[in-house]
Amino acid sequence: MQAVIMTAIGSPKVLQLTELPEPAINKPSDVKVRLYAAGVNPIDTKIRRNGLLGNQPLPAILGCDGAGEVVEIGAAVDKFSVGDRVWFFNGGLGQDPGCYAQYSVIDQRWLALMPESSDYATAAAGPLVLITAWEALFDRGSLQAGQTVLIHAGAGGVGHVAIQLAKLQGAKVITTVSDQLKADFVHALGADVIINYPRQDFVSVVNTVTQGQGVDLVLDTVGAEVFKQSIAATKHFGRLITLLDPGVQEFKEARLRNLLIGFELMLTPMLRNLDAARDKQIPILQQCAKWIDQGELIIHLAKTLPLEQAITAHQLIETGHVSGKIVLIPS
């Protein structure tokens, strides 16, 4: 089969298209999937720059998000049949092989039927960002109907689905973007207040909109400086959830506000082999599939590229200006 492998730690040029044997079913619960699309995420570029997160030696196949067709099942598989269209989050971190390939073998526990209305490219763009946004907003952030949430980088992969999930929950959404095109995009997604952060101070805007109270919840998808600034935009007894390392912070004001500060890393169950926690992520995909089929949730594709252009995909991700998701298409 064709696959893109990471041959070393370094620039996008360490990604190489090659021929590998097709993976085989090894356990009765295994499912073999013909991959028709693989999502590209920032974690892929970070692993490429800094090294694998598991003990798998290089070369390795990256890519955590996949969508495809079931082509073979193990003797104990009872949830899926040959011909089923599935989406999933699995591999690509340095343990199991990832999705930058034509085939993958996955335990049936980690698969879900993809939305009936979606094509493979759109489905492959979804799992990581949907699970991340869901866990950050609801599991860590306890977002409730009628509350107000500030979502940073609302046009990004996680941001654009977080806006929609928050609106489905009945929350008011404030979001930050970098230009008018992205502002138009998030407006179409349902954002209530849009802040052009290069031109506006988001803390001032938030406190004006909330009559000086701040928001109930902040979702930081950007990093340390935005995390620090967001403390002053968070309501007393509110919650501040970050996807990234906030660095060394001065938490005096956060303490005075009695903030609940949390971290969201949807990779943890797979990295730490926490199967019970990983089981809880599958219903998220199942519910999101229903909303997608009902037209209440969309996943925006910024670009689809053939598998052999993985280098270009990583270069685009690393510009930091992509709206939505990039997907690779195996031939």
C-alpha positions as CSV (number, residue, x, y, z in Angstrom):
1,M,0.0,0.0,0.0
2,Q,1.0,3.6,-0.3
3,A,1.8,5.5,2.9
4,V,3.5,8.6,4.0
5,I,6.2,8.0,6.6
6,M,8.0,10.3,9.0
7,T,11.7,9.3,8.4
8,A,13.3,11.6,11.0
9,I,12.6,14.6,13.3
10,G,12.6,17.8,11.4
11,S,11.0,19.9,8.7
12,P,8.1,18.8,6.5
13,K,10.7,17.4,4.1
14,V,11.2,14.4,6.4
15,L,7.8,13.1,5.2
16,Q,8.2,10.6,2.4
17,L,5.7,8.7,0.2
18,T,6.6,5.0,0.1
19,E,5.2,1.5,-0.4
20,L,4.5,-0.7,2.6
21,P,2.8,-4.1,3.2
22,E,-0.9,-3.8,4.0
23,P,-1.6,-4.2,7.7
24,A,-3.2,-7.5,8.7
25,I,-5.8,-8.4,11.3
26,N,-4.1,-9.7,14.4
27,K,-6.9,-9.9,17.0
28,P,-10.4,-11.2,16.8
29,S,-11.7,-7.7,17.6
30,D,-9.7,-6.1,14.8
31,V,-11.3,-4.3,11.8
32,K,-9.4,-3.5,8.6
33,V,-10.4,-0.2,7.0
34,R,-9.6,1.0,3.5
35,L,-8.8,4.6,4.2
36,Y,-10.3,7.2,1.7
37,A,-9.2,10.3,3.7
38,A,-6.9,11.3,6.6
39,G,-7.3,14.5,8.6
40,V,-4.2,16.6,9.2
41,N,-3.9,18.2,12.6
42,P,-1.5,20.5,14.4
43,I,-0.4,17.6,16.6
44,D,0.9,15.9,13.5
45,T,3.3,18.8,12.8
46,K,4.4,19.0,16.5
47,I,5.3,15.3,16.5
48,R,7.2,15.7,13.2
49,R,9.2,18.6,14.7
50,N,9.7,17.2,18.2
51,G,9.5,13.4,18.0
52,L,7.0,10.6,18.6
53,L,5.0,10.5,21.8
54,G,5.2,6.7,22.1
55,N,8.0,4.1,21.9
56,Q,7.5,3.2,18.2
57,P,10.8,3.6,16.3
58,L,11.1,5.7,13.2
59,P,10.0,5.6,10.4
60,A,6.4,6.0,11.5
61,I,3.1,6.8,9.9
62,L,1.5,10.0,11.3
63,G,-2.2,11.0,11.2
64,C,-4.8,10.4,14.0
65,D,-8.0,11.1,12.0
66,G,-9.4,8.7,9.4
67,A,-12.4,7.7,7.4
68,G,-13.0,4.8,5.2
69,E,-14.7,1.5,4.4
70,V,-14.6,-1.7,6.4
71,V,-13.0,-4.4,4.1
72,E,-12.3,-7.2,6.6
73,I,-13.4,-8.0,10.2
74,G,-12.0,-10.3,12.9
75,A,-13.9,-13.3,14.2
76,A,-15.2,-11.5,17.3
77,V,-16.3,-8.3,15.6
78,D,-20.0,-7.7,16.2
79,K,-20.5,-4.0,15.8
80,F,-19.4,-3.6,12.1
81,S,-19.8,-5.4,8.8
82,V,-17.8,-5.3,5.6
83,G,-18.9,-2.3,3.6
84,D,-19.7,-0.1,6.6
85,R,-18.4,3.5,6.3
86,V,-16.6,4.5,9.5
87,W,-14.7,7.4,11.0
88,F,-12.2,7.2,13.9
89,F,-9.4,8.7,15.9
90,N,-6.5,6.2,16.2
91,G,-2.7,5.8,15.9
92,G,-0.3,8.4,14.6
93,L,1.3,9.3,17.9
94,G,4.1,6.8,18.1
95,Q,2.2,3.7,19.2
96,D,0.0,2.3,16.5
97,P,0.5,3.3,12.8
98,G,-1.4,6.4,11.8
99,C,-3.8,7.3,8.9
100,Y,-1.5,8.7,6.2
101,A,-1.9,5.4,4.4
102,Q,-4.3,3.4,2.2
103,Y,-5.2,0.9,5.0
104,S,-5.4,0.7,8.7
105,V,-6.3,-2.0,11.3
106,I,-8.2,-0.8,14.4
107,D,-10.0,-2.5,17.3
108,Q,-13.8,-2.2,16.8
109,R,-14.1,-0.3,20.1
110,W,-12.5,2.8,18.5
111,L,-14.7,3.0,15.4
112,A,-18.0,4.7,14.8
113,L,-20.3,4.8,11.8
114,M,-19.6,8.1,10.0
115,P,-22.5,10.5,9.2
116,E,-24.6,9.2,6.4
117,S,-24.7,12.6,4.7
118,S,-20.9,13.1,4.8
119,D,-18.2,12.3,2.2
120,Y,-15.0,10.6,3.4
121,A,-13.0,13.8,3.3
122,T,-15.4,15.7,5.6
123,A,-15.7,12.8,8.0
124,A,-11.9,12.4,8.3
125,A,-11.7,16.1,9.3
126,G,-13.9,15.6,12.3
127,P,-12.9,13.2,15.1
128,L,-10.1,15.1,16.8
129,V,-11.6,18.5,16.7
130,L,-15.1,17.3,17.6
131,I,-13.9,15.3,20.7
132,T,-11.6,18.1,21.7
133,A,-14.3,20.8,21.5
134,W,-16.9,18.6,23.2
135,E,-14.6,17.7,26.1
136,A,-13.3,21.2,26.6
137,L,-16.8,22.8,26.6
138,F,-18.9,20.2,28.4
139,D,-16.6,17.8,30.3
140,R,-14.1,20.3,31.5
141,G,-16.0,23.6,31.1
142,S,-19.5,22.4,32.2
143,L,-21.0,24.9,29.7
144,Q,-24.8,25.3,30.3
145,A,-27.6,26.9,28.3
146,G,-27.8,30.6,28.9
147,Q,-24.1,31.0,29.8
148,T,-21.5,33.0,27.8
149,V,-18.4,31.4,26.4
150,L,-15.3,33.1,24.8
151,I,-13.8,30.8,22.1
152,H,-10.4,31.9,20.8
153,A,-9.5,31.4,17.1
154,G,-13.1,30.6,16.2
155,A,-12.3,30.0,12.5
156,G,-9.7,27.2,13.3
157,G,-10.3,23.5,13.4
158,V,-11.4,23.2,17.0
159,G,-12.8,26.7,17.2
160,H,-15.3,26.4,14.3
161,V,-16.9,23.2,15.7
162,A,-16.7,24.6,19.3
163,I,-18.9,27.6,18.2
164,Q,-21.5,25.2,16.8
165,L,-21.5,22.9,19.8
166,A,-21.8,25.8,22.2
167,K,-24.8,27.2,20.2
168,L,-26.4,23.8,20.2
169,Q,-26.1,23.8,24.0
170,G,-27.9,27.2,24.1
171,A,-24.9,29.3,25.0
172,K,-24.0,32.8,23.9
173,V,-20.7,32.7,21.9
174,I,-18.0,35.4,21.7
175,T,-15.1,34.5,19.5
176,T,-11.9,36.0,18.2
177,V,-10.7,36.1,14.6
178,S,-7.8,37.7,12.7
179,D,-9.6,39.2,9.6
180,Q,-12.9,40.0,7.9
181,L,-13.1,36.8,5.9
182,K,-12.9,34.7,9.1
183,A,-15.4,37.1,10.8
184,D,-17.9,36.3,8.0
185,F,-17.2,32.6,8.4
186,V,-17.8,32.5,12.2
187,H,-20.9,34.7,11.8
188,A,-22.4,32.1,9.5
189,L,-21.7,29.5,12.2
190,G,-23.8,31.4,14.7
191,A,-21.2,33.4,16.7
192,D,-23.0,36.2,18.6
193,V,-20.1,38.6,19.1
194,I,-17.0,38.6,16.9
195,I,-13.7,40.3,17.9
196,N,-11.1,41.1,15.3
197,Y,-8.2,40.7,17.7
198,P,-5.5,42.5,15.7
199,R,-7.6,45.6,15.8
200,Q,-9.5,45.2,19.0
201,D,-8.5,44.4,22.6
202,F,-10.5,41.2,23.3
203,V,-10.5,41.8,27.1
204,S,-12.1,45.2,26.7
205,V,-14.7,44.0,24.2
206,V,-15.6,41.1,26.4
207,N,-16.0,43.2,29.5
208,T,-18.1,45.8,27.6
209,V,-20.4,43.1,26.2
210,T,-20.8,41.4,29.6
211,Q,-21.2,44.7,31.6
212,G,-17.9,44.1,33.3
213,Q,-18.8,40.6,34.5
214,G,-16.7,38.5,32.1
215,V,-17.7,35.3,30.5
216,D,-18.6,32.1,32.3
217,L,-16.1,30.0,30.2
218,V,-13.0,30.7,28.1
219,L,-11.7,28.1,25.6
220,D,-8.1,29.0,24.8
221,T,-6.9,27.3,21.6
222,V,-3.9,29.7,21.1
223,G,-1.4,29.5,23.9
224,A,0.3,31.2,26.9
225,E,-0.1,34.9,26.2
226,V,-3.8,34.6,25.3
227,F,-4.4,32.3,28.3
228,K,-2.8,35.0,30.6
229,Q,-4.9,37.8,29.0
230,S,-8.1,35.7,29.3
231,I,-8.0,35.7,33.1
232,A,-9.2,39.3,33.1
233,A,-12.1,38.4,30.7
234,T,-13.4,35.5,32.8
235,K,-16.2,36.0,35.3
236,H,-15.5,35.5,39.0
237,F,-16.0,31.8,39.8
238,G,-15.8,31.1,36.0
239,R,-13.8,28.5,34.1
240,L,-10.7,28.9,31.9
241,I,-9.9,25.8,29.8
242,T,-6.8,25.6,27.6
243,L,-5.7,23.1,24.9
244,L,-2.0,24.1,25.2
245,D,0.7,24.6,27.7
246,P,0.0,28.0,29.5
247,G,3.7,28.3,30.5
248,V,4.7,29.9,33.8
249,Q,1.8,32.2,34.8
250,E,1.1,34.7,37.5
251,F,-2.1,33.3,38.9
252,K,-2.8,36.0,41.6
253,E,-5.8,37.5,39.7
254,A,-7.1,34.0,38.8
255,R,-7.0,33.1,42.4
256,L,-8.8,36.2,43.5
257,R,-11.5,35.4,40.9
258,N,-11.8,31.8,42.2
259,L,-11.3,30.6,38.6
260,L,-11.5,26.9,37.8
261,I,-8.5,26.3,35.4
262,G,-8.5,23.2,33.3
263,F,-6.6,21.4,30.5
264,E,-8.0,19.5,27.6
265,L,-6.0,17.0,25.7
266,M,-8.2,14.4,24.0
267,L,-5.1,12.3,23.3
268,T,-4.6,11.3,26.9
269,P,-6.8,8.2,26.8
270,M,-4.9,6.8,23.8
271,L,-1.5,7.9,25.1
272,R,-2.0,6.4,28.6
273,N,-4.1,3.3,27.5
274,L,-7.1,4.5,29.5
275,D,-9.6,2.4,27.7
276,A,-12.6,3.3,29.9
277,A,-12.0,7.0,29.2
278,R,-11.5,6.3,25.5
279,D,-14.8,4.4,25.4
280,K,-16.6,7.7,26.4
281,Q,-15.3,9.4,23.3
282,I,-17.1,7.2,20.9
283,P,-20.6,8.4,21.9
284,I,-19.4,12.0,21.1
285,L,-18.8,10.9,17.5
286,Q,-22.1,9.2,17.4
287,Q,-24.0,12.2,18.6
288,C,-22.1,14.6,16.3
289,A,-22.9,12.3,13.3
290,K,-26.6,12.7,14.1
291,W,-26.3,16.5,14.2
292,I,-24.4,16.5,11.0
293,D,-27.0,14.4,9.3
294,Q,-29.7,16.8,10.7
295,G,-27.9,19.8,9.2
296,E,-27.2,21.3,12.6
297,L,-23.4,20.8,12.6
298,I,-20.8,21.2,9.8
299,I,-17.1,20.5,9.5
300,H,-15.4,23.0,7.2
301,L,-12.7,21.7,4.8
302,A,-10.1,24.3,4.0
303,K,-8.4,22.1,1.5
304,T,-8.1,18.5,0.3
305,L,-4.8,17.3,-1.1
306,P,-3.6,13.9,-2.5
307,L,-1.6,11.8,0.0
308,E,1.6,12.5,-1.8
309,Q,1.3,16.2,-0.9
310,A,1.6,15.7,2.9
311,I,4.5,18.0,2.9
312,T,2.3,20.8,1.5
313,A,-0.4,20.0,4.1
314,H,2.1,20.4,7.0
315,Q,3.4,23.6,5.6
316,L,-0.1,25.1,5.4
317,I,-0.9,24.0,8.9
318,E,2.3,25.6,10.2
319,T,1.3,29.0,8.8
320,G,-1.3,29.2,11.5
321,H,-3.9,30.8,9.2
322,V,-6.0,27.9,8.1
323,S,-9.7,28.1,8.5
324,G,-11.3,24.7,9.1
325,K,-9.4,21.5,8.3
326,I,-6.9,20.1,5.8
327,V,-7.4,16.5,4.6
328,L,-5.2,14.1,2.6
329,I,-6.8,11.7,0.1
330,P,-5.0,8.4,-0.6
331,S,-5.2,7.3,-4.2
